[in-house]
Amino acid sequence: MNLLIRTMGYDENKYARRQKMLLLTRLTPIVEPRVNLIELAPKGTGKSYVFSQCHLRIKTDPPT
């Protein structure tokens, strides 16, 4: 679990186990074919950073 958190660009020592599990749920669309995920947050908060670093075939749509 810590390796995945570190790969996503986070410091695994700053998070409790539950918080780590919540961070890992962001990876669900990569491993499940029919799962979509929408993250709502202000600009510049790293919503698409994890996906651009972890997988080459992920499409992120810019906000409209």
Beta strands, then each sheet from edge to edge (+ up, - down):
end
